[in-house]
């Protein structure tokens, strides 16, 4: 299906300037999707995609972008298509490639494109409208347009209630899928026990018949295929469920922030305490969901590096500014030493930044006094980037285990009180290897740790 060009006027136009607008755009996007006949799951997916885009433009970027959102229906395609365009004036220095790397929405819409248009960048999404007994016509679109423009937006509390219902529904579906996965795992375990018994029996009868050996190998190959399919299903499960959960959790965090805002209606002490608990719990859940989503994409091979010539001094300068906010304790200094020019490397800037940001955050989390220092030097055709901290250190026998998923060193509590999930370092190592290098650690208890990333100056194809 080719990308349609909408001929009809916009069904609804919205302005995206600040964080409260993100919730409005999400809610109104769901209303537009429902009005043109999208199914409930597709309504939620479109709303989630808009929430992700809005959060990136007005929260994630160093300076909030100015954006306009327009919904329109293209009737000249088969089937008709709902087209959503977000036209944003991005902060200086933000490229379309950076936006594309931050917005991973391919599973939520039928098509996604990010193109420059003069001073603005247009993020364009399409979703097919299913055939119904009441097909879309220009007259019906005019009625839908009038109804949408005449309707009023709900309050933040009403939107939070709607998000809570979606979150509960997603959790219920997750629980059902988890139970199904547990049942399948039990069946696989039982099958494997049967295969092992069959193998023992056939081994004893090997001299009597070669036919049994052939059957055994065929059975083992079949079970191997099933196990690989189960592993792939697990990776898809993590990626899909994490993506569906992230938007409602983000909405809960934002809405509780609005409730706690001094400019909002005052809350009682007990109400404020409960709202703080909601925000804290949702933040912990969002951190876990984000790490599961990133790890799931890496495991599924869904991350493809966008190779380009990158100036390391620019990457170090960006990290110095963004990570410095975490070094809020005066006892710990963040030192980022720029490499000597020229400092060029062929890599994926977004993925490399994620690896180094993860290592800096990890160092700050487990350092009580001293400093966290990042340096880089080139030796022939290889760059060596080191993140050294003066933290609590890791015993030698556990240094490789910190790269196992969900593993945390026993008794290695963070001086800052921050809690982790054991997914950050495994994800950083996966990205390092995806970029053609590797990530290692050397450490001793009480003597700090040194995380070393080695990357080729120019990776082999």
C-alpha positions as CSV (number, residue, x, y, z in Angstrom):
1,X,0.0,0.0,0.0
2,X,1.4,3.4,-0.9
3,X,1.4,6.3,1.5
4,X,-1.8,8.2,0.9
5,X,-2.0,11.9,0.6
6,X,-5.0,13.3,2.6
7,X,-7.3,15.4,0.5
8,X,-9.8,16.3,3.2
9,X,-9.3,19.1,5.7
10,X,-7.9,18.2,9.1
11,X,-10.4,16.5,11.4
12,X,-8.7,18.1,14.5
13,X,-5.7,20.3,15.1
14,X,-3.9,20.6,18.5
15,X,-1.0,22.5,19.9
16,X,1.9,20.8,21.8
17,X,3.9,23.1,23.9
18,X,4.2,21.7,27.5
19,X,3.8,18.5,29.5
20,X,0.0,18.9,30.1
21,X,-0.5,19.0,26.4
22,X,0.9,15.5,26.1
23,X,-2.0,14.1,28.0
24,X,-4.5,16.2,25.9
25,X,-2.9,15.0,22.6
26,X,-3.1,11.4,23.8
27,X,-6.7,11.7,24.9
28,X,-7.9,13.5,21.8
29,X,-5.9,11.1,19.5
30,X,-7.8,8.2,21.1
31,X,-11.1,10.1,20.5
32,X,-10.2,10.7,16.8
33,X,-9.3,7.1,16.3
34,X,-12.6,5.9,17.9
35,X,-14.6,8.4,15.8
36,X,-13.2,7.1,12.4
37,X,-13.8,3.5,13.4
38,X,-10.4,2.1,14.6
39,X,-10.7,-0.9,16.9
40,X,-10.0,-0.4,20.6
41,X,-6.4,-1.9,20.5
42,X,-5.5,0.4,17.5
43,X,-6.9,3.4,19.4
44,X,-4.6,2.6,22.4
45,X,-1.7,2.1,20.0
46,X,-2.2,5.4,18.3
47,X,-2.6,7.2,21.7
48,X,0.6,5.5,22.9
49,X,2.5,6.6,19.8
50,X,1.3,10.2,20.3
51,X,2.2,10.1,24.0
52,X,5.8,8.8,23.1
53,X,6.2,11.6,20.5
54,X,4.8,14.3,22.9
55,X,7.0,13.2,25.8
56,X,10.1,13.2,23.6
57,X,9.4,16.7,22.2
58,X,8.5,18.5,25.4
59,X,10.2,16.5,28.2
60,X,13.2,14.5,26.8
61,X,14.7,17.1,24.5
62,X,17.0,19.7,26.3
63,X,14.7,22.4,25.2
64,X,10.9,21.8,24.6
65,X,10.0,21.8,20.9
66,X,7.1,23.7,19.5
67,X,4.7,21.4,17.7
68,X,1.3,21.2,16.0
69,X,-0.6,18.0,15.7
70,X,-3.1,17.4,12.8
71,X,-5.4,14.4,12.2
72,X,-7.0,13.8,8.8
73,X,-8.5,10.9,6.9
74,X,-7.4,9.8,3.4
75,X,-10.4,8.4,1.5
76,X,-8.5,7.9,-1.8
77,X,-6.6,4.8,-0.5
78,X,-7.8,1.2,-0.1
79,X,-8.7,0.8,2.7
80,X,-9.1,4.4,4.0
81,X,-6.3,5.7,6.2
82,X,-6.1,7.8,9.3
83,X,-3.1,10.2,8.9
84,X,-1.5,11.9,11.9
85,X,1.1,14.6,11.4
86,X,3.2,16.3,14.1
87,X,5.0,19.3,12.7
88,X,7.7,20.4,15.2
89,X,10.3,23.1,15.4
90,X,13.2,21.3,17.0
91,X,15.9,22.8,19.2
92,X,19.1,23.7,17.4
93,X,21.4,20.8,16.8
94,X,18.6,18.1,16.8
95,X,18.7,16.0,13.6
96,X,16.0,13.9,12.1
97,X,18.3,10.9,12.6
98,X,18.4,11.6,16.4
99,X,14.6,11.8,16.5
100,X,14.3,8.5,14.5
101,X,16.6,6.8,16.9
102,X,14.7,8.0,19.9
103,X,11.2,7.1,18.6
104,X,10.8,3.3,18.2
105,X,7.1,3.2,17.1
106,X,7.1,0.7,14.2
107,X,4.9,-1.8,16.1
108,X,2.3,0.8,16.9
109,X,1.5,2.2,13.5
110,X,1.4,1.0,9.9
111,X,4.0,3.5,8.6
112,X,6.2,6.2,10.2
113,X,8.3,8.8,8.5
114,X,10.4,11.7,9.8
115,X,11.3,14.3,7.2
116,X,12.5,18.0,7.2
117,X,10.2,20.6,5.8
118,X,11.9,24.0,5.9
119,X,12.4,25.0,9.5
120,X,10.1,22.2,10.8
121,X,10.4,18.5,11.1
122,X,7.3,16.5,10.2
123,X,6.6,13.2,12.0
124,X,4.0,11.4,9.9
125,X,2.1,8.2,11.0
126,X,-0.6,6.3,9.2
127,X,-3.1,3.6,10.4
128,X,-5.5,1.7,8.2
129,X,-9.2,2.1,9.0
130,X,-11.0,-1.2,8.9
131,X,-14.1,-1.7,6.7
132,X,-17.3,-1.2,8.6
133,X,-21.1,-1.3,7.9
134,X,-20.9,2.6,8.1
135,X,-18.2,3.5,5.6
136,X,-16.5,6.9,5.7
137,X,-17.7,9.5,3.3
138,X,-16.9,13.2,3.0
139,X,-20.3,14.1,4.6
140,X,-19.6,11.7,7.6
141,X,-16.1,13.2,8.0
142,X,-17.6,16.6,8.2
143,X,-19.9,15.5,11.0
144,X,-17.0,13.8,12.8
145,X,-14.9,17.0,12.4
146,X,-17.7,19.2,13.9
147,X,-18.3,16.8,16.8
148,X,-14.5,16.6,17.6
149,X,-14.1,20.4,17.5
150,X,-17.2,20.9,19.6
151,X,-16.3,18.4,22.3
152,X,-14.3,19.4,25.4
153,X,-11.2,17.7,26.8
154,X,-11.4,15.7,30.0
155,X,-9.7,16.8,33.2
156,X,-6.3,15.3,34.2
157,X,-8.0,13.2,36.9
158,X,-10.4,11.7,34.4
159,X,-7.6,11.0,32.0
160,X,-5.6,9.4,34.8
161,X,-8.6,7.2,35.6
162,X,-8.7,6.1,31.9
163,X,-5.0,5.4,32.0
164,X,-5.4,3.3,35.1
165,X,-8.1,1.3,33.4
166,X,-5.8,0.7,30.4
167,X,-3.0,-0.2,32.8
168,X,-5.1,-2.7,34.6
169,X,-6.3,-4.2,31.4
170,X,-2.7,-4.5,30.2
171,X,-1.6,-6.1,33.4
172,X,-4.5,-8.6,33.2
173,X,-3.5,-9.5,29.7
174,X,0.2,-9.8,30.8
175,X,-0.8,-12.1,33.7
176,X,-2.7,-14.3,31.3
177,X,0.2,-14.4,28.9
178,X,2.6,-15.2,31.8
179,X,0.4,-18.1,32.9
180,X,0.3,-19.4,29.3
181,X,4.0,-19.1,29.1
182,X,4.5,-21.0,32.4
183,X,2.2,-23.8,31.1
184,X,4.2,-24.0,27.9
185,X,7.4,-24.2,29.9
186,X,6.0,-27.0,32.0
187,X,5.0,-28.9,28.9
188,X,8.5,-28.3,27.4
189,X,10.2,-29.5,30.6
190,X,8.0,-32.6,30.6
191,X,8.8,-33.2,26.9
192,X,12.5,-32.8,27.6
193,X,12.3,-35.4,30.4
194,X,10.6,-37.8,27.9
195,X,13.2,-37.1,25.3
196,X,16.0,-37.9,27.8
197,X,14.3,-41.2,28.7
198,X,13.8,-42.0,25.1
199,X,17.5,-41.3,24.4
200,X,18.6,-43.7,27.2
201,X,16.4,-46.4,25.9
202,X,17.5,-46.1,22.3
203,X,21.1,-46.0,23.3
204,X,20.7,-49.4,25.0
205,X,19.1,-50.8,21.8
206,X,21.6,-49.2,19.4
207,X,23.0,-52.6,18.3
208,X,19.5,-53.9,17.6
209,X,18.2,-51.2,15.3
210,X,19.6,-48.2,13.5
211,X,16.1,-47.1,12.8
212,X,15.6,-46.1,16.4
213,X,18.7,-43.9,16.3
214,X,17.4,-42.0,13.3
215,X,14.0,-41.5,15.0
216,X,15.8,-40.2,18.1
217,X,17.8,-37.6,16.2
218,X,14.7,-36.5,14.4
219,X,12.9,-36.1,17.7
220,X,15.7,-34.1,19.3
221,X,15.9,-31.8,16.3
222,X,12.1,-31.1,16.6
223,X,12.5,-30.3,20.3
224,X,15.4,-28.0,19.5
225,X,13.2,-26.1,17.1
226,X,10.5,-25.8,19.7
227,X,13.0,-24.4,22.3
228,X,14.3,-21.8,19.9
229,X,10.7,-20.8,19.1
230,X,10.0,-20.5,22.8
231,X,13.0,-18.2,23.3
232,X,12.0,-16.0,20.4
233,X,8.4,-15.8,21.8
234,X,9.9,-14.7,25.1
235,X,11.8,-11.9,23.5
236,X,8.7,-10.7,21.5
237,X,6.7,-11.0,24.7
238,X,9.1,-8.7,26.6
239,X,9.2,-6.2,23.8
240,X,5.5,-6.0,23.2
241,X,4.3,-6.0,26.8
242,X,7.0,-3.4,27.9
243,X,6.0,-1.1,25.0
244,X,2.3,-1.3,25.9
245,X,3.0,-0.6,29.6
246,X,5.3,2.3,29.2
247,X,2.8,4.9,28.0
248,X,0.2,4.4,30.7
249,X,2.9,4.4,33.4
250,X,4.4,7.6,32.0
251,X,0.9,9.1,32.1
252,X,0.5,8.2,35.7
253,X,3.8,9.8,36.6
254,X,2.9,13.0,34.7
255,X,-0.5,13.2,36.2
256,X,0.7,12.7,39.8
257,X,3.2,15.5,39.1
258,X,0.4,17.7,38.1
259,X,-1.5,16.8,41.3
260,X,1.6,17.7,43.4
261,X,2.2,21.0,41.5
262,X,1.9,24.0,43.8
263,X,-0.2,25.7,41.2
264,X,-2.8,22.9,41.3
265,X,-5.6,22.6,43.9
266,X,-4.0,22.1,47.4
267,X,-3.9,18.6,48.8
268,X,-4.2,17.4,52.3
269,X,-1.0,16.0,53.9
270,X,-2.4,12.4,53.6
271,X,-3.4,13.0,49.9
272,X,0.1,14.4,49.1
273,X,1.7,11.4,50.8
274,X,-0.4,9.0,48.8
275,X,0.3,10.9,45.6
276,X,4.1,10.8,46.3
277,X,3.8,7.0,46.8
278,X,2.0,6.6,43.5
279,X,4.7,8.7,41.7
280,X,7.6,6.8,43.3
281,X,6.1,3.4,42.5
282,X,5.3,4.3,38.9
283,X,8.8,5.7,38.4
284,X,10.3,2.4,39.6
285,X,8.0,0.5,37.3
286,X,8.8,2.8,34.4
287,X,12.5,2.2,34.9
288,X,12.0,-1.6,34.8
289,X,9.8,-1.4,31.8
290,X,12.2,0.8,29.8
291,X,15.1,-1.6,30.6
292,X,13.1,-4.6,29.7
293,X,12.1,-3.0,26.4
294,X,15.7,-2.1,25.5
295,X,17.0,-5.5,26.4
296,X,14.1,-7.2,24.5
297,X,14.9,-5.3,21.4
298,X,18.6,-6.2,21.7
299,X,17.8,-9.9,22.2
300,X,15.4,-9.9,19.3
301,X,18.1,-8.4,17.0
302,X,15.8,-5.4,16.4
303,X,18.6,-2.8,16.8
304,X,20.4,-1.9,13.6
305,X,23.3,0.5,14.1
306,X,23.1,3.7,12.0
307,X,26.8,4.1,11.1
308,X,28.3,7.5,10.7
309,X,31.5,9.4,11.5
310,X,31.1,10.6,15.1
311,X,33.2,13.3,16.9
312,X,33.9,11.9,20.4
313,X,34.5,15.3,21.8
314,X,31.0,16.3,20.9
315,X,29.6,13.1,22.5
316,X,31.7,13.7,25.7
317,X,30.4,17.3,25.9
318,X,26.8,16.2,25.6
319,X,27.2,13.6,28.4
320,X,29.1,16.1,30.6
321,X,26.0,18.4,30.5
322,X,23.2,15.7,30.7
323,X,24.8,13.5,33.4
324,X,26.1,16.3,35.6
325,X,22.6,16.7,37.0
326,X,22.9,13.3,38.6
327,X,26.0,14.2,40.6
328,X,24.0,16.2,43.1
329,X,26.2,15.2,46.1
330,X,29.3,17.5,46.6
331,X,31.3,14.5,47.8
332,X,31.3,13.0,44.3
333,X,32.8,14.8,41.3
334,X,31.9,14.0,37.7
335,X,35.0,14.4,35.5
336,X,34.7,14.0,31.7
337,X,38.1,14.5,30.0
338,X,37.8,15.3,26.3
339,X,40.1,13.2,24.1
340,X,42.8,14.9,22.0
341,X,41.6,16.1,18.6
342,X,40.9,14.7,16.1
343,X,38.7,12.2,17.9
344,X,36.8,10.6,15.1
345,X,35.2,7.1,15.2
346,X,32.7,5.4,12.9
347,X,29.9,4.2,15.0
348,X,26.2,4.8,15.9
349,X,26.2,8.0,18.0
350,X,22.8,7.2,19.7
351,X,23.9,3.7,20.8
352,X,27.4,4.8,21.9
353,X,25.8,7.6,24.0
354,X,23.5,5.1,25.7
355,X,26.5,2.8,26.6
356,X,28.5,5.7,28.1
357,X,25.5,7.3,29.9
358,X,24.7,3.9,31.5
359,X,28.3,3.5,32.7
360,X,28.4,7.0,34.2
361,X,25.1,6.6,35.9
362,X,26.3,3.3,37.3
363,X,29.4,4.9,38.7
364,X,27.6,7.7,40.3
365,X,25.1,5.3,41.9
366,X,27.8,3.2,43.6
367,X,30.2,6.0,44.6
368,X,29.9,7.6,48.0
369,X,33.1,9.8,48.0
370,X,35.7,10.8,45.3
371,X,35.0,11.0,41.6
372,X,33.6,9.3,38.5
373,X,36.0,10.0,35.6
374,X,35.6,9.2,31.9
375,X,38.6,9.3,29.5
376,X,39.3,8.1,25.9
377,X,42.5,7.3,24.0
378,X,43.2,5.8,20.6
379,X,45.8,3.1,20.0
380,X,46.2,2.3,16.3
381,X,42.8,1.2,14.9
382,X,41.0,1.0,18.3
383,X,39.5,3.4,20.8
384,X,39.6,2.7,24.5
385,X,37.1,4.5,26.6
386,X,37.3,4.1,30.4
387,X,34.8,5.0,33.1
388,X,36.7,4.9,36.5
389,X,35.0,5.4,39.9
390,X,36.1,5.4,43.5
391,X,33.1,3.4,44.7
392,X,32.6,0.3,46.7
393,X,34.1,-2.1,44.1
394,X,33.2,-5.7,43.0
395,X,34.8,-9.0,44.1
396,X,36.9,-10.6,41.3
397,X,34.7,-13.8,41.3
398,X,31.6,-11.7,40.6
399,X,32.9,-9.3,38.0
400,X,31.5,-11.3,35.0
401,X,28.2,-12.0,36.8
402,X,27.3,-8.3,36.8
403,X,26.8,-8.7,33.0
404,X,24.1,-11.4,33.6
405,X,20.5,-10.2,33.3
406,X,18.8,-9.3,36.6
407,X,22.0,-10.2,38.6
408,X,23.0,-7.8,41.4
409,X,26.0,-8.2,43.7
410,X,24.8,-9.4,47.1
411,X,25.3,-6.7,49.8
412,X,26.4,-4.1,47.2
413,X,23.9,-1.4,48.2
414,X,24.0,2.0,46.5
415,X,25.2,4.8,48.8
416,X,22.6,7.0,47.2
417,X,19.7,4.6,48.0
418,X,19.0,4.2,44.3
419,X,17.6,0.8,43.3
420,X,18.5,-1.1,40.1
421,X,17.1,-4.0,38.1
422,X,20.3,-5.7,37.0
423,X,19.6,-4.9,33.3
424,X,21.8,-1.8,32.6
425,X,25.2,-3.5,32.4
426,X,24.0,-6.5,30.3
427,X,22.4,-4.0,27.9
428,X,25.5,-1.9,27.7
429,X,27.6,-4.9,26.8
430,X,25.2,-6.0,24.1
431,X,25.3,-2.6,22.5
432,X,29.1,-2.5,22.7
433,X,29.4,-5.8,20.9
434,X,26.8,-4.7,18.4
435,X,29.1,-1.7,17.6
436,X,32.0,-4.1,17.0
437,X,33.7,-3.9,20.3
438,X,33.3,-5.2,23.9
439,X,32.8,-4.0,27.5
440,X,34.9,-5.3,30.4
441,X,35.4,-4.5,34.1
442,X,38.3,-4.6,36.5
443,X,37.7,-3.9,40.2
444,X,38.5,-4.7,43.8
445,X,36.3,-4.3,46.9
446,X,36.8,-0.8,48.4
447,X,39.1,0.2,45.6
448,X,36.6,1.3,42.9
449,X,35.9,-0.1,39.5
450,X,37.1,0.6,35.9
451,X,34.7,-0.2,33.0
452,X,36.5,-0.3,29.7
453,X,34.8,0.0,26.3
454,X,37.0,-1.0,23.3
455,X,35.7,0.0,19.9
456,X,37.3,-0.1,16.4
457,X,38.0,3.2,14.8
458,X,36.3,1.9,11.7
459,X,34.3,-1.4,12.1
460,X,34.5,-4.1,9.5
461,X,31.4,-4.4,7.3
